[in-house]
Amino acid sequence: MTRSMASTYERATFLLVTICCVQFLPGPAFAATRTYYIAADEVPWNYAPLGRDVVRGKPIDPPASDRIGTTYRKALYRQYTDGSFTTLKRRPSAEAYLGYLGPVIRAEVGDTIRVVFRNRGTHPYSMHPHGVFYTKANEGAPYNDGTTPVDRPGDSVAPGRTYVYTWLVPERAGPGPMDPNSIAWMYHSHVNENRDVASGLTGPIIISRRGELRPNGLPRGVDHEVIASLDFNDENGSWFLDDNIQKYVKDPAKSKAEGPAFFASNELASINGFIDANMPTIALRRGERVRWYVLGGMGSDLDFHVLHWHGATALVDGMRTDMVELPTPGSMRVADMVPDAVGLWLFHCHVPGHMAEMNGLFSVR
């Protein structure tokens, strides 16, 4: 099949599935096309930029000569202003707590999501979404599915190349009958899923019911959103372990000879890529309606978590609680909170092996 024939095939296939998908959408057809310019960039990331354990009020010890420390080279999704990928779209200060998460992709039922993806890294990467509707060409995940590489060009985007993903948002991608009016999905690279995710390539998708997404990006009835991704980061599985050893370890030869103790030092339990409450404090107001989207990491077998809030409760699946379970890697939950106690409060994972590092702070004023 020639390139032009493949292009024609893809357009025809996408038109067909769009027509089929629209049949299941009540009301008007897809309402808006929301375009995002997202690149995979390889950059240094510091899990503890403050250099101290904020919860315990003490400095973090500098790394030994055979350890990497808290800064690692990672591959991260970052948003740009246009398809030239020359100007990074800076996050406002109120969203600094999102850390290493990729750009928040927002849409409502009936929309089309268009992602112009540029791989600026050194390995093949992709963008594979959860929940939304996509054709094989837009799945972003190579495996033996009976098609040819010509049918799925988005499965693996080579370094320096650009690919445009198109994802539809039918009813089955939006909130169900028992859900609030917005829910969370996620996206991640799926070329070599374990290594890609361990290297940092993940991000959130927020889908609202049709007509419920306001111009400010929040669903109706919500004053403030918080996204918290609880990740057991295994940097030993990253593409860049050897690079990080050479760059950050004072005695690289000794680190490799250290064995299990060295590898254990590269396992960090973080929230949005921050440990020891180094995440910027999340500022809330008493009485406002706060929606938490709580995500479970996918980079380790130890990505099972229980998020606990101090000083507040929330509604999760219609039940009042101050804890939300993420029982498996890749879990996604929604919790609605109305803060009522003024102060500075801890939120953290209640799994004993994660509790020391996986924590953050939110304030209520």
C-alpha distance (Angstrom), angle and dihedral (degrees) to the residues before:
residue distance angle dihedral
M1 . . .
T2 3.77 . .
R3 3.81 123.1 .
S4 3.82 92.2 -107.6
M5 3.80 91.2 48.8
A6 3.81 90.1 49.7
S7 3.80 90.3 50.4
T8 3.79 91.3 50.5
Y9 3.80 90.5 47.0
E10 3.79 91.8 51.7
R11 3.82 93.9 49.0
A12 3.79 91.2 48.4
T13 3.80 92.1 47.6
F14 3.79 92.6 49.1
L15 3.83 91.4 48.5
L16 3.80 90.8 50.6
V17 3.81 95.5 50.1
T18 3.81 90.3 44.1
I19 3.82 90.7 55.1
C20 3.80 90.9 46.3
C21 3.78 92.6 46.8
V22 3.82 93.8 48.7
Q23 3.81 89.2 59.0
F24 3.80 88.5 69.4
L25 3.82 94.8 49.0
P26 3.81 116.2 91.3
G27 3.79 116.3 -141.6
P28 3.80 124.6 7.6
A29 3.80 122.6 2.2
F30 3.80 122.4 -103.3
A31 3.78 104.9 -30.8
A32 3.78 107.0 -158.6
T33 3.77 140.6 8.7
R34 3.80 110.4 -136.7
T35 3.79 112.7 -161.7
Y36 3.80 124.9 -159.0
Y37 3.81 127.8 -175.1
I38 3.79 106.3 -149.6
A39 3.79 129.9 170.8
A40 3.78 133.8 -171.4
D41 3.81 104.4 -126.9
E42 3.79 126.0 -176.5
V43 3.81 107.0 -138.3
P44 3.82 139.9 148.9
W45 3.80 115.1 -91.4
N46 3.81 124.7 -164.5
Y47 3.81 113.9 -155.0
A48 3.82 90.5 -163.8
P49 3.83 108.2 32.8
L50 3.83 92.3 164.7
G51 3.80 90.8 58.7
R52 3.79 93.1 -136.0
D53 3.77 142.7 83.1
V54 3.79 98.9 -108.0
V55 3.82 95.7 -168.4
R56 3.78 94.1 53.9
G57 3.79 95.7 33.2
K58 3.79 98.0 -127.0
P59 3.81 137.3 112.9
I60 3.78 120.5 -96.2
D61 3.78 108.4 -115.3
P62 3.82 113.7 -111.7
P63 3.81 112.8 -107.1
A64 3.79 119.6 -90.1
S65 3.79 117.0 -112.6
D66 3.81 90.9 -95.9
R67 3.83 96.9 48.6
I68 3.81 133.4 82.8
G69 3.80 96.9 -140.1
T70 3.82 124.6 -153.6
T71 3.84 101.3 -43.7
Y72 3.80 119.6 83.0
R73 3.76 136.0 168.0
K74 3.79 107.9 -111.3
A75 3.80 140.5 173.8
L76 3.81 109.2 -121.4
Y77 3.78 134.8 179.5
R78 3.83 109.5 -120.7
Q79 3.80 130.6 -179.7
Y80 3.81 124.3 -123.9
T81 3.79 131.0 -165.2
D82 3.82 96.8 -119.1
G83 3.78 145.6 -9.6
S84 3.79 94.2 -76.0
F85 3.83 88.3 73.1
T86 3.79 91.0 -147.8
T87 3.82 100.4 116.5
L88 3.78 120.0 55.0
K89 3.79 113.7 -141.0
R90 3.79 103.0 -126.2
R91 3.77 119.7 -140.1
P92 3.81 116.5 -124.0
S93 3.79 114.5 -109.2
A94 3.81 90.9 -106.6
E95 3.82 88.5 64.1
A96 3.80 97.1 46.5
Y97 3.80 88.2 103.2
L98 3.84 88.3 71.0
G99 3.80 86.7 80.1
Y100 3.77 115.6 174.8
L101 3.81 95.7 -3.5
G102 3.78 115.3 120.5
P103 3.82 121.5 -111.0
V104 3.81 115.7 -59.6
I105 3.82 106.9 -108.7
R106 3.82 110.6 -152.6
A107 3.79 130.2 -171.1
E108 3.78 141.5 140.6
V109 3.77 131.3 -130.5
G110 3.80 108.7 -72.2
D111 3.81 95.5 32.7
T112 3.78 131.1 115.1
I113 3.81 119.0 -133.9
R114 3.79 115.2 -149.1
V115 3.80 117.5 -171.2
V116 3.77 120.4 -171.6
F117 3.81 100.6 -158.0
R118 3.80 123.9 -164.9
N119 3.80 120.0 -171.8
R120 3.79 104.9 -145.9
G121 3.80 92.7 166.5
T122 3.79 137.2 92.7
H123 3.82 99.4 -108.8
P124 3.82 132.9 53.6
Y125 3.82 109.9 -89.6
S126 3.81 136.8 174.7
M127 3.80 142.9 -175.0
H128 3.79 115.6 -116.0
P129 3.84 115.5 -178.7
H130 3.79 128.8 -154.3
G131 3.79 123.0 -138.3
V132 3.81 102.5 5.2
F133 3.82 127.9 99.3
Y134 3.80 119.8 -98.1
T135 3.77 140.9 160.4
K136 3.79 122.7 -124.3
A137 3.80 89.4 -95.5
N138 3.82 89.4 58.9
E139 3.81 101.1 40.4
G140 3.79 97.2 94.7
A141 3.81 94.5 -151.3
P142 3.81 124.4 103.8
Y143 3.80 117.9 -147.1
N144 3.78 138.4 128.5
D145 3.81 100.1 -75.5
G146 3.80 99.6 147.7
T147 3.80 94.8 -98.5
T148 3.78 130.6 103.6
P149 3.82 127.8 -114.5
V150 3.81 87.8 -104.7
D151 3.83 88.5 64.0
R152 3.82 93.8 52.4
P153 3.81 110.6 36.2
G154 3.82 92.5 156.2
D155 3.80 93.7 63.7
S156 3.80 93.4 90.2
V157 3.79 124.8 13.8
A158 3.79 111.7 -161.7
P159 3.82 121.7 -134.4
G160 3.79 110.3 -78.7
R161 3.80 94.1 17.6
T162 3.82 131.0 114.3
Y163 3.79 128.5 -144.2
V164 3.81 130.3 -178.0
Y165 3.81 114.8 -138.4
T166 3.81 119.7 -160.9
W167 3.81 118.7 -162.5
L168 3.80 126.1 178.4
V169 3.81 125.0 -145.9
P170 3.83 109.4 -144.1
E171 3.82 123.9 169.5
R172 3.79 92.3 -86.9
A173 3.83 89.3 61.5
G174 3.81 92.5 54.6
P175 3.80 135.0 68.3
G176 3.78 116.9 -50.9
P177 3.82 126.2 -133.6
M178 3.82 93.0 -84.8
D179 3.83 95.8 40.5
P180 3.80 128.6 95.7
N181 3.80 114.8 -108.2
S182 3.82 93.8 -84.1
I183 3.79 133.6 38.2
A184 3.79 137.9 -175.3
W185 3.78 131.3 -115.2
M186 3.79 128.1 165.1
Y187 3.78 141.5 -139.6
H188 3.79 130.7 -149.2
S189 3.78 143.6 161.4
H190 3.81 113.3 -82.4
V191 3.83 105.8 -179.0
N192 3.81 90.4 100.3
E193 3.79 96.4 -0.7
N194 3.80 99.3 -167.6
R195 3.80 95.6 47.9
D196 3.81 94.8 37.8
V197 3.81 93.5 52.4
A198 3.80 93.3 41.8
S199 3.80 86.4 53.7
G200 3.82 90.7 56.2
L201 3.81 109.4 -97.7
T202 3.82 103.9 142.9
G203 3.79 136.1 112.0
P204 3.84 142.7 166.1
I205 3.80 133.0 -101.7
I206 3.83 119.3 -160.1
I207 3.81 117.1 -162.5
S208 3.81 122.9 -170.6
R209 3.77 130.1 -166.0
R210 3.78 116.2 -92.2
G211 3.80 109.8 -75.0
E212 3.82 93.6 8.1
L213 3.82 100.0 97.5
R214 3.80 110.7 95.6
P215 3.83 124.0 -150.8
N216 3.83 90.2 -103.7
G217 3.82 89.5 62.7
L218 3.81 95.7 -108.5
P219 3.80 123.9 114.5
R220 3.78 116.7 -115.2
G221 3.80 113.7 -83.0
V222 3.81 93.7 25.7
D223 3.81 122.4 105.9
H224 3.81 99.4 180.0
E225 3.80 136.3 15.5
V226 3.81 127.9 -154.1
I227 3.81 124.5 -170.8
A228 3.80 116.2 -161.4
S229 3.81 121.0 -178.5
L230 3.80 112.9 -169.5
D231 3.79 106.6 -154.8
F232 3.78 132.0 178.9
N233 3.79 94.9 -153.8
D234 3.80 114.5 -152.0
E235 3.79 102.6 -168.5
N236 3.80 88.8 -179.8
G237 3.81 87.3 75.0
S238 3.80 94.2 51.0
W239 3.80 123.2 112.3
F240 3.79 87.1 -123.0
L241 3.82 105.2 53.8
D242 3.81 93.6 113.7
D243 3.81 91.0 44.1
N244 3.80 90.2 51.9
I245 3.79 92.0 49.0
Q246 3.78 92.0 52.1
K247 3.81 94.6 44.9
Y248 3.80 103.7 39.3
V249 3.81 108.3 23.4
K250 3.79 115.8 87.1
D251 3.80 92.3 -154.8
P252 3.84 107.4 29.4
A253 3.80 95.3 175.0
K254 3.79 91.6 55.7
S255 3.80 93.1 49.3
K256 3.78 93.1 57.9
A257 3.79 91.2 47.4
E258 3.82 90.5 51.2
G259 3.80 93.0 75.4
P260 3.83 120.7 -177.3
A261 3.80 95.7 10.9
F262 3.79 91.2 56.1
F263 3.78 93.7 47.1
A264 3.83 91.1 48.1
S265 3.81 89.0 55.6
N266 3.82 89.0 61.4
E267 3.81 93.6 59.5
L268 3.81 110.0 94.9
A269 3.80 125.9 179.4
S270 3.80 104.9 -147.0
I271 3.79 144.4 165.7
N272 3.81 110.2 -137.3
G273 3.81 87.5 -18.3
F274 3.82 97.0 -52.8
I275 3.80 127.4 113.9
D276 3.80 131.5 -165.9
A277 3.83 93.2 20.7
N278 3.81 92.5 -63.3
M279 3.80 86.7 139.0
P280 3.83 112.7 109.3
T281 3.80 108.1 -97.0
I282 3.82 112.7 -95.6
A283 3.81 107.7 -125.6
L284 3.82 116.2 -144.5
R285 3.81 133.6 168.4
R286 3.78 127.1 -130.7
G287 3.80 111.6 -101.3
E288 3.80 97.9 14.7
R289 3.79 120.4 126.8
V290 3.79 107.8 -110.5
R291 3.79 123.6 -171.8
W292 3.80 117.1 -159.7
Y293 3.80 119.4 -160.3
V294 3.80 105.3 -160.7
L295 3.81 117.3 -164.6
G296 3.78 131.3 -172.5
G297 3.79 119.7 -137.9
M298 3.80 123.4 -115.4
G299 3.78 101.8 -156.4
S300 3.80 100.4 91.5
D301 3.79 145.0 29.1
L302 3.82 84.8 -118.9
D303 3.82 93.1 64.5
F304 3.80 95.4 117.5
H305 3.79 113.8 114.8
V306 3.80 146.5 169.8
L307 3.80 114.1 -150.1
H308 3.82 114.3 -151.2
W309 3.81 126.0 -169.5
H310 3.78 121.2 -154.3
G311 3.80 116.9 -145.4
A312 3.80 97.7 12.7
T313 3.78 144.4 62.5
A314 3.79 131.5 -148.4
L315 3.77 142.0 -164.2
V316 3.80 113.1 -109.2
D317 3.81 117.3 176.7
G318 3.80 87.8 -15.7
M319 3.80 93.0 -55.8
R320 3.81 125.8 115.1
T321 3.80 111.0 -123.6
D322 3.77 144.4 140.5
M323 3.81 93.4 -143.9
V324 3.79 132.9 60.2
E325 3.80 123.2 -162.9
L326 3.80 125.2 -136.5
P327 3.80 98.0 -173.4
T328 3.81 99.0 175.8
P329 3.81 138.2 28.3
G330 3.79 109.7 -83.0
S331 3.82 95.7 24.9
M332 3.82 115.8 157.2
R333 3.83 123.9 -161.6
V334 3.80 137.9 170.9
A335 3.81 124.3 -144.4
D336 3.81 127.4 -176.4
M337 3.80 117.0 -150.9
V338 3.79 135.5 -179.2
P339 3.84 105.1 -165.6
D340 3.80 112.5 -140.2
A341 3.81 105.9 165.8
V342 3.80 117.9 77.0
G343 3.80 114.9 -138.1
L344 3.78 146.2 70.5
W345 3.79 110.8 -59.8
L346 3.79 137.7 -168.7
F347 3.79 125.0 -129.5
H348 3.79 119.6 -175.7
C349 3.78 148.0 145.4
H350 3.80 112.2 -81.0
V351 3.82 95.1 -153.1
P352 3.83 102.2 113.7
G353 3.79 96.0 -131.1
H354 3.81 91.8 51.0
M355 3.79 101.4 40.1
A356 3.81 97.8 86.6
E357 3.82 94.8 61.0
M358 3.80 108.8 15.3
N359 3.77 101.7 81.1
G360 3.79 143.3 109.0
L361 3.79 141.1 176.2
F362 3.79 134.9 -116.6
S363 3.78 126.9 -172.1
V364 3.78 128.4 -147.5
R365 3.79 117.9 -159.4
